[in-house]
């Protein structure tokens, strides 16, 4: 599973170029969009809820998530209007990092609005990850695939673009397998995330 990914040929895109390319293909008649998210610690500067979380203001961070409701509603409506099947698979390590704890409250809103999310405990794919973690990818039908890139500080920094049909098909098959094994979001959230207290955010996370 994902055996050929590391040897795949890609084109490096900076963040603006990635967004431009993504939306061009996204609106070109693709049938599905799959997201596999693996990292456990990122920064989302400019997102008020994340800024509050990073500052240690947990209750404020949770309340500010609601500001995204209208934006997420529009995004998901566009997905539906374009006839795209969208799926998201989130891999989680234990103990849960403060970032992932915060992110799951954001994902709960997306799930509520109709964004299908499933969760994979990283311990269940240890055999697959013997030589490295599963890739952090966005797959746009059979047209393009992006490995999301982050800088050393955890900030989004564009993507690597792959277009080899065989590689996209292999990665999509791997995604389908893991998605089928994964747990429904709400069950995981209620058992593993909801009981957690406010996370302790170190100064290095800001």
C-alpha positions in Angstrom: 0.0 0.0 0.0 1.5 3.4 -1.1 4.6 1.4 -2.1 5.3 3.5 -5.2 4.5 6.9 -3.7 8.1 7.8 -2.5 9.4 7.2 -6.0 6.7 9.2 -7.8 7.7 12.1 -10.0 6.2 15.4 -8.9 6.2 19.1 -9.6 6.8 21.5 -6.7 4.2 24.2 -6.3 4.3 27.2 -3.9 1.2 27.9 -1.9 -0.5 30.3 -4.4 0.2 28.1 -7.4 -1.1 25.1 -5.5 -4.4 26.8 -4.7 -4.7 28.0 -8.3 -4.0 24.6 -9.7 -6.3 22.8 -7.2 -9.3 24.9 -7.9 -8.8 24.7 -11.7 -8.9 20.9 -11.5 -11.5 20.8 -8.8 -14.0 22.6 -11.0 -13.1 20.7 -14.2 -15.5 17.8 -13.8 -13.8 15.4 -11.4 -15.9 12.7 -9.7 -14.3 12.5 -6.2 -12.0 14.3 -3.8 -10.1 12.3 -1.1 -8.0 13.8 1.6 -5.6 11.8 3.8 -4.3 13.8 6.7 -1.4 12.4 8.7 0.5 15.2 10.5 -0.1 15.7 14.2 1.2 19.3 14.7 0.6 22.3 12.3 0.1 26.0 12.5 -2.9 27.8 11.0 -2.0 31.4 11.3 -4.9 33.8 10.4 -7.6 31.4 11.6 -8.9 33.2 14.7 -9.8 29.9 16.5 -6.3 28.5 16.0 -4.7 31.8 17.1 -6.8 31.6 20.4 -5.8 28.0 20.8 -2.1 28.8 20.3 -2.4 31.5 22.9 -3.8 29.1 25.5 -7.4 30.5 25.3 -9.2 27.2 24.9 -12.8 28.2 25.5 -12.4 31.2 23.2 -10.8 28.9 20.6 -13.8 26.6 20.7 -16.3 29.5 20.4 -14.5 31.0 17.5 -14.8 27.8 15.4 -18.5 28.8 14.8 -17.3 31.7 12.6 -16.4 29.1 10.0 -19.9 27.8 9.6 -20.9 30.0 6.7 -17.6 29.4 4.8 -17.8 25.6 5.3 -21.5 25.6 4.3 -20.6 27.3 1.0 -17.6 25.0 0.4 -19.7 21.9 0.9 -22.5 23.3 -1.3 -20.1 23.8 -4.1 -18.9 20.2 -3.7 -22.5 19.1 -4.0 -23.3 21.3 -6.9 -20.3 19.9 -8.8 -21.4 16.4 -8.1 -18.2 15.5 -6.3 -18.0 12.8 -3.7 -15.7 14.1 -0.9 -14.1 12.0 1.8 -11.6 12.9 4.5 -9.5 10.4 6.5 -7.7 11.6 9.6 -4.9 9.5 11.1 -4.4 10.1 14.8 -1.4 9.2 17.1 -1.7 8.7 20.8 -1.4 10.5 23.1 -3.5 13.0 21.1 -1.5 16.2 20.5 -3.0 19.6 21.5 -3.3 20.5 17.8 -5.2 17.4 16.9 -7.5 17.9 19.9 -8.3 21.4 18.7 -8.6 20.3 15.0 -11.2 17.7 15.9 -13.5 20.3 17.2 -13.2 22.1 13.8 -13.8 18.7 12.1 -16.9 18.2 14.2 -18.4 21.3 12.6 -17.5 20.1 9.1 -19.0 16.7 9.9 -22.1 18.3 11.2 -22.5 20.2 7.9 -22.1 17.1 5.8 -18.3 16.6 5.2 -17.7 12.8 5.6 -14.8 12.2 8.0 -13.4 8.9 9.3 -10.6 8.4 11.7 -7.7 5.9 11.8 -5.8 5.1 14.9 -2.1 5.2 13.9 -1.4 2.1 15.9 -3.6 0.1 13.6 -1.5 0.9 10.6 2.0 0.4 12.2 2.6 -2.4 9.7 2.0 -0.2 6.8 4.2 2.6 8.2 7.2 0.5 8.9 9.3 2.5 6.4 7.6 5.8 6.9 4.2 7.5 7.5 1.4 7.2 5.0 1.4 10.3 2.7 -0.4 13.5 3.4 -2.3 13.8 0.1 -5.3 15.4 -1.6 -6.5 13.3 -4.6 -8.7 15.0 -7.2 -10.3 12.2 -9.1 -7.9 10.6 -11.6 -6.6 14.0 -12.7 -4.1 15.1 -10.1 -2.8 14.4 -6.6 -1.1 16.7 -4.2 1.3 15.9 -1.4 0.8 18.9 1.0 4.1 20.4 2.1 4.8 22.2 5.3 7.9 24.3 6.4 10.0 23.4 9.4 7.8 25.5 11.6 4.6 23.7 10.6 3.1 26.3 8.3 1.5 25.3 5.0 4.0 25.8 2.2 2.4 24.6 -1.0 2.4 21.1 -2.5 4.0 18.5 -4.7 1.8 17.8 -7.7 1.6 14.3 -9.2 -0.2 13.4 -12.4 0.9 9.8 -13.2 -2.4 7.9 -13.6 -0.9 4.6 -12.2 0.4 6.3 -9.1 -2.8 8.2 -8.5 -4.8 4.9 -8.9 -2.5 3.1 -6.5 -2.7 5.9 -3.9 -6.5 6.1 -4.3 -6.7 2.3 -3.8 -4.7 2.7 -0.6 -6.9 5.5 0.6 -10.1 3.4 -0.1 -8.7 0.5 1.9 -7.8 2.6 4.9 -11.1 4.6 4.7 -13.0 1.3 4.8 -11.1 0.2 7.9 -11.4 3.6 9.7 -13.8 4.5 12.5 -16.8 6.9 12.1 -15.8 10.4 13.2 -18.5 10.9 15.9 -17.7 7.6 17.7 -14.0 8.5 17.9 -14.7 12.1 18.9 -17.0 11.2 21.7 -14.7 8.5 23.1 -11.3 10.0 22.6 -11.6 13.8 22.2 -14.6 15.0 24.1 -13.5 13.7 27.6 -10.1 15.6 27.3 -9.5 18.6 29.4 -8.2 21.9 28.0 -4.8 21.2 26.3 -1.6 22.6 27.6 -0.1 24.6 24.7 3.7 25.3 25.1 5.1 28.6 24.0 6.8 26.9 21.0 3.4 26.2 19.5 2.6 29.9 19.0 
